Amino acid sequence: MELVQNFPFITIIMALFSGPLCSVLKGKTAKWVNTVVLSLILLMSCAVLVFTLQTGEAYVYQMGHFSAPWGNEIRIGVLEAFMAVFFSVVMLLCMLGGRREQMEELEESKQNLYYVMVGLLLSSLLALIYTNDLFTAYVFVEINTISACGLIMIRQNGHSIVAATRYMVMSLLGSGLLLMGICYLYDLTGHLLMSNIQEQVALLQESGEYHIPLLIAITLMSVGLAIKSALFPFHSWVPDAYGYSTLSSSAILSSLVSKGYIFLLIKIFYRVIGIDVVRGSKVVNVLFVFGVMGMIFGSINAIRESNIRRMIAYSSVAQIGYIYMGLGLGTANGLIASLFHILCHAATKALLFIAASGLTDVSGKDPDFFKLTGSGYRNKLAGVAFTVGSLSMVGMPMFSGFISKILFAEAAYETTNKLIPTMIALALSTLLNAIYFLKTVIRIYTPSYRAGIKTDNRTIEMREQPLKSVVLILFIMLNLVLGLYSEPIVNTLMSGLRMFS
C-alpha cells in the first residue's frame, strides 16, 4: 500500500484530534492550529484525488487490517476524494472569511472552543464521505450534529440558544429515525459494512422476502436524513440557525453540513440498498415531490423576508429542494446534476453569507434591507461578490447555477412522467429566485439619498479587510470555474460515479 492511500484515514484522525488539542490552547494559538490542520487536510485530499484519478479505480482501507465482519473500512474513489477536496476548500475559506467576526463576537474564553467544534465537524464530514460502514456513519452523524449545534449556540445570546435548541430537537428526531432504519437493515441482513449489506439486499429482492421491512428501513433512513438536511417541510430550524450564528458558522452550516447528510443518503441509495431496489420502493418519487415543493416554498418564504441573512437561509431551503429533485429523478444523470448542485450551492452560499456580512458592516451592522440601501457603493467588493452569488443562484450564464439548471433539465428528459413537473419547477423557481435576489441587488445599488433613507456613510476598502477580501475574490473565482469549466468537473463526477456503487 502506498503512503498516499493512508491519507483519508489520517485526515479524519487529524481533524478529530485537533479538537482536543485546541481545547487546551488559547484562542489565538487554537486559531493557527486550526488553519494549519485545515491546510494540511486540503493538501492530503488533493494528493488522494490525484492518486485515484491516475489509478482509475477505488480502493478499500481496512482499519487495523482486519477484514469484515471484525474490521472497519473506509472506501476511497474519485467521487469521495473530489468531495473531500471541495469540502476542505470551502471549510478553509469560510473560516478565513469570518475570522474577524470570530474575534469580535465570541468571548475570549470561548474562542478555542469554537475551533474544537470546527475540527470535530470537519472530521465528521470526511468520515461521512469515506466510511464504508453504516454504523460508523451514524456515529459521525451524531458528532456532526453536536458540533454543528455548538457552532450555533456559542455566541450565547437568546436568539442563538433558541436556534440551537430547535436545531437539536429536529436533528435528534432525524437521527432517531436513521438509527431505527439502520437497526431494521441490520436485522434483515446481519451486516453493517455497506458492500455486504448490498449483497444481502439483492438476495432478499430476488427471493421476494421481507419486502415490507426493507421498505420501512429505506423510508426511515430517507426521512431521517431528509430532516437533518432541512428538506421541506422539515426546514423550520434553518432561518434562525443560519441567521443568528457567527459568520463562519452560517457559511459552514449552509454550505457543508446538510451536504454531508445528503452525500450519506446517496451512498445508502447506491452502495447500501442499490438504486434499482430504491426505485422499486418508490421512495425516490416522494423525495422528488418534496424537493419540488422545497424549491417553490423556500423561494416564497425568501421573498417575504426583510432580513438579508434569513433570506439567504430560506434560499438554502430552495436549493436543497433542487438536490432532492435530482435524486428523485432516480437516474445517473439526475444524480450528477444533484452532485454538481452540491458544489454550486456550497461555493455560492458561503459567498453570499460573507458578502452579506461585508454589506451589513457598512450599514450599522443591521441586516434589514432598508438599512442596506446603497451598501454596494460603500463596500464595493462585497457588492460585486453578492451580485455574482445572486446571478449564480438565479442561473445566469457563466456562473455555476446556470450549469446546475441545465444538468437538471437534461436529466429530466430521461423520465417521461417527471419531465413536465421538473421543467415547470425549474422555470417557476428561477423566476422566484430572480425576484428576491435581484431586488436585493437593486437595493444595495440604490443610492441612499435617492431613496430618502439615512444610512451609515462609512465605506470599506479592500485594504481594510484584506483576508475577507481575498476570500471573496477566491469564492468569485470558484463560481466562475464551476460555470466556465464545468465539463471536466462533470466528467470527473461521472468517472467517480462509475466506481462508486
N, C-alpha and C positions, 0 to 999 in steps of 0.2 A: 504494500500500500504506500502510495506517495504521500509526502508531507501535506500537500495541499488538500488531500482528501480528509484530513483531520480538522480542517479549518471550521466547517459548520458546527461541529461539537464544541470546538474551542470558543467560537464566538458566543454561543449560548451560555457557556460557563463564564466567560469574561463578563458579559453583561449581567449575569446573575450575581456574581461575587463583587461586582463594582458597587452594588447597593450596600452590603455590609461595610465595605471599605469606606464609602462616602459617609456612613453614619457616624464614624469616629473622627472625621476630619472637620475642619472649619469650612464655612461656606465657600470662601474664595478658593481654597485648595480643592474642595469637592468639585467645584465648577471646572477646574482644569483637568482633574482626573476624569470627569465625565466626558469632556471634549476629546481627550486623548483616547479613551476607550471607544467612543463612537467612531473616531477616525480610523483606529486600528480595525474595528469590525467592518467598516466600509472597505478598507483595502483588502482584507482577507476574503470578504464576499465577492469582490471583483476578481480575485485570483481563482475562486471556486467557479465563477461564471465562465471565465476564460478556459478553465480545465474541462468543464462539461461541454462547452462548445467545440473544443478540439477533439474530445473523445467521441462525442455524438451519442452518448448513452448515459443512463442513470446508474448510480451505484448505491449500495446499502452500507451504512456504517453501524457496526454492532458494538454497543456499549459493553465493555468488559469482554468482548469477543465471545459472548455466549449466544448461541443460536436460539430461535424460538422453540418452545414457549417460555424458556427460562430468561432469555435476554431481552433487552430493549433495543430498538432500532430507530435510526433516522435514515431517510431516503432522500438522495440529492440528485436532481436532474437540472436541465436548463431552466425550466419554469421556476422551480424553487430558488435556484441561485439568482435568477433575474429579479424575482420579487424581493429577495433578501437585499440585493444591491439597492433597489429602488427605495425600499422602506428605510434603509440606513441613510441614504442621501437625504430623504425628506426629514427624518428624525434629526439629523445633524443640523440641517438648515433651520428647522423650527426652533431648536434650542438656541442657535446663534442669533436668530432674528428677534427672539423675545428676551434676550439676556438682560437688557437694561430694565425691562419691566419686572423681571425676577428679582433684581436687586431692590427696586423701588417698592414693590407690592408685598414682598414677603418679609416677615420678621427675620432678623439676622440669625436668631437661634433655630429657625426652621429652614434656612436655605440649603443646608446639607441634606436635610430630609427630602427636599424636592428632588435632588439628584439620586437619592435612594429609589424613589418611585420611578424615575425615568429609566434607571438601569434595569429594574425588575420588569418594567413594561416592555422594553426592547427585547429582553431575554424571552419573555412570553411570546412576543410576536415572531421571533426567529424560531422558537420551538414549534409554534403552530404551523409555520411554513415547512419545517423539515421533518417533523415527527412522523413515524410510520406506526405508531401505537396509539390506539383510540383513548385509552385511559390516561396516558401521558398527556394527550391533547387536552383532556378535561382538567387535569391538574393545572396546566398552564393557562387554561381559560380562567380558572379561579384566580391565579396570580395576576393575570391581566385585569380582571375585574377589580381586585383590591387596590392595585397600583393606580389604575385609572381613577378610582374613587378618591384616592389620596391626592392625586393631582387636582381634582376639582375642589376639594374642601380645604386645601392647605392655606388658602387666603384667610380662613377663619372669620368670615363675616356672615351675616344672616342669610344672604342670598346663596352663597356658595355651600353652606351647610345644608340648606333645604334642597338645593340642586343635587348634592352628593347623596342625600338620603333617598330622593326619588330615583336617582340612577342606581343605587344599590338595591332598592326594592325590585325594580324591573329586571336588573341583571341577575339577581338571585332567582327570580322566577324563571328566567331563561335558562340559567344554569341547572336548576332542578329538573326542568323538562329534558334538557340534554342528557343529564345523568340517568334519568329514567329510561331514555331511549337506548343509551349505551348498555344499561343493565338488561333490557329486553334482548338486545342483539347478542350480548354475551351468553345469555341463557339459551338462545337459539343456536348459536354456532360453537360456543366453548372456546372462543379465541378473542384476543384483544389486538393482535397485530393486523393491520389493515389488509395485507395481501391474503392472509389466512382466512379472515372473515369473508372476503370476496369469493374465495373458492367455495366456502360452505354455503354462502347465499346462492351461488349459482346452482349448487346441488339441490338446495331446497326449492329453487324455482323450477328446476327440471322435474322434480318429484311432485310438485304442487302442494307440498306440506307446509303447514304453518303460514299460510298466506296472510291471514288477518294479523297475527302477532308481528310479522315482518312489516306490514303496512303501518301498524301502530308505532313500531320503532322508528321507521323513516319519518313519520309525521311528527313524533315527539322531538327528534333531533332537529328537524327542519324548523319547527315553530320555535324551539328554544334558541337556536342561533339567529332566527329572524328577529326575535325580541331583543337579543343582545346587540344586533347590528342596526336597530332602530328602523326596521321596515314598518311602513304604515300598516295598521294603526297603533303600533307599539312605540311611537316616537315622542310621547309626551314629555319625556325627560330631556330631550335634546336641546330646546331653546335655552333653558336655564343652565344646563351643564356647559354648553359652549359659550353662552352669553356672559356668565359671571366668573369664569375661570381666568387664570392668568393667560397672557397672550400665547405663550408656548404651549400651555395645556390645551387651549381651544384649538390651536393649529394641529397639534398631535392627535387629539381626540377625534376631530372631524376628518382628518386625512388618513389616519392609520388604524386606529383601534377597531372601528367597525369593519375595516377591510380584512383584518386578521381573522375575524369570525366568519366573514364571507368566504375567505380562502379555505378555511377549515370545512365549511359546508360543501364547497366544490370538491375537496378531497373525499368527503364522505360519499358524495354522489358518484364520483368517477372511480375512486380507488377502494372504497369500502363496500358499497352496495352494488355498484355497477350501473351505468347510466341507462342501460336497457331496462333493468328492473325498476329504476326510479321513474322512467317514462311510463312503464306499465302501471305504476301505482297512481298515476295522475296527480301526484304532488306538485309536479312542475306547472301544471295548469293553475293550481291555486296560487303558487308563487307569482305566476305571470299576472293574474288578476290583481293581486295586492301590489305588485310592482307598478302596474299602470295606475292604480289608484294613488299610490305614493307620489308618482310623477305629477299628477294633477293637483291633489290636495296639498301636497307640500308647497307647490308653487303658489297656490291660492293663499295659504297662510303667510307666505313670504311677502306677497303683495300688500297684505293688511298690516304688516309691521312698520313701525316708525323708528325702531332701534336697529342700527346697521348690523350689529353683531348677531342679534336674534334673527334678522332677515337672512344672513348668511347661514345661520343654523338651520332654519326652515328650508333653505335651498339644499342643504345636505340631505334632508329627508327626501326631496325630489330626486336627487342624484342617486341615492341608494335605491330608489324605485327603478331607475334605469338599469342598474346592475341586476336586480332581481327579475326585471322583464327579460333581459338577455338570457338569464339562467332558465327562465320559464319557457323560452322557445325550445329548450331541450335538444339543441343541435350543437355541433362542434363550433360552427361559425357564431352562434349565439353566445357561446362561452368565450370565444375570442373577443367578441365585442364587449362583453362584461369585464374581462380581464383588462382590456385596453382602457375601459372607462374607469376602472380602479386606479390605473396610473394617472389618467387625466384628472380625476377628481382629487386624488391625493396631492398632485402638484398644484392644481388651481385653487383648491380650498385653503391650503396653507398660505398661498399668495394673497388671497382675498382677506384673510384674517390679519396678516401682518400689514398689508396696505391699509386696511381699515384702521388699524392702530395708529399708523402714521397720520391719517386724516383726522382722527379724534385728538391727536397730540396738539394740533393747531386749531382746535375747536373747543378749548376749555375742558378737554378730557370728557366731553359729552358725546355719547353715541347717537343722540337724537338727530334725525335727518335735517331739521331746520337749522341746527347749530353747525351742520357740515356744509352749509351753503358757501361756495367759493373756496372750500378747503383744498381743491385740486390746484389752485394757484398758490396757496400758502405752503403746500408741501408737494412740489411738482412731481418728484419721483413716485411718491405714494399715489398720486392721482393717476399717473401713467400706468402704474402697476395694477391699480384697481380696475382701470379701464380694460387692460389686457385680460385680467381674470374674468371680467364681466363678458367680454366678447367671446372668450373661450366657452363659458357656460351657456351663452346663447347659441353658440355653434357657428361662429363666423369663420370663413375660410382662413387658412394659415395657422389657426390655433387648434389645440388638441381636441376641444369639444366638437369641432366640425367632423373630425375623423371618427370619433365615437359614434356620432349620429349616422354617418354614412355606413359604418360597420353594422349598426343595429338594423338599418333599413335593408342592407344586403342580406343579412341573416334571416330577416322576416320573409323573404321571397322563397325560402325553403319550406315554409309552413303555410299551407293553404288556408287553414282555419284561423291562423293568428296574424295573417298579413294585414288585413284591413284594420283590426284594433291597434296593431303596432304603429302603422302609419298615422292613424288618427292621433294616437297618444304622442308620437314624436312631434307632429305638427302643433298640437294644442300646447304641449309642454314648452316647445320652443317659443311660441307666442307669449306664454305666461312668463317665461324666463326673460324675454326681451322687455316686458312691462316693468318688472321690479328691478332688474339690473340696470337697464338703460335710464330709467327715471332717476336712479341713484347717481349714475354718471352725469346726467344733466344737472342734477342738484349740486354736485361738487364742482361743476364748472360754470355755475350761475354766479356772477359777481354779487357779493352780498349787498352792495349799495343799490343794485337794481332791484333786488328783492325787498329792500327796505328792512333788512334784518341786521341787528348789531351782533357781530361775531368777534371772536378773538382775532386780532390783526397780526399776531405773531407768525412769522414764517420760519420754516426749517429748510436748511440746505443740506446737501449730501454730506458735507464735511462735518456737520454737527452730529450725525448719527451714522458713522461710516460702516459699522457692522450691519445694521439693519438695511442700509442702502445696498451693500454688497449682496445680502441675502435676497432682497427684492429683485435685483438685476439677475441673479442666478435663477430664481424661480421664473422670471420672464423668459430667460433663455431656455429653460427646461420645457416651458409651454410651447415655445416655437420649435424646439427639436421634436417634440411629440407631434406637432402639427405638420411640419415640413418634411420630416424624415420618418414618417410613420411606417413606410413599407418594410424596412429592415427590422423595426420593432415588432410589427405584426408577424413577420416571418419567424422571428425568434420565439414569440409566443406560440406559434403553430408548431415549431420544432419541439418546444418544451412539452406541449400538449400530447404530441405523439408518443413521447416516452413517459408520460405522466400516469396514465391509467393502467 
